[in-house]
Amino acid sequence: MRSAKLFAALLLAPVVACSKPAPPQGRWEGGYQSNDTLIAARVEIGADGLVKVSAPDVTNLALSRPEELPAMRRQLAADLAAAWETVQPRPLDFDGKTFRKPGGVAPQMVWDKDSGAMTLELYIGANPALPVPLHAVKDFHDDPFVATGGAQ
């Protein structure tokens, strides 16, 4: 009997060792602002592991006047909220920390299990990824910039 349990445990060990980690479930949102780019972002990961992501952006902020920024932020937040229901969930590969497109190499998101924070790696044009810090939320807010304490 004891050898049968040991044999069963040995058979299951490779299956458990090779199984993929489950992605965290929940919602994250945040905003990002640099001298040239403004981003409002949302992420939702369902119980099925599928990921919804939306991150409208404005680039070339250097051409804008500083007094225009609050209206741009409000518009991005409104666009994000208005389009959220049309965002289609998609599968992403998850290794316990990094999300990638299926079979892909470039990180799409990075999960910090200890803090619960998510970082969206946003690629705009041929530029390197912009790390957009996101914070876990129970429900999405009308303004993701306020929910994260302002622009990053």
Secondary structure, DSSP 8 states (H G I E B T S, - for coil): -HHHHHHHHHHHHHHHHHS------EEEEEEEE-SSEEEEEEEEE-TT--EEEE--EEE-GGGS-GGGHHHHHHHHHHHHHHHGGG---B--EE-SSEEESTT--SEEEEEETTTTEEEEEE--TTS--EEEEEEEESS--S-HHHHTTS--
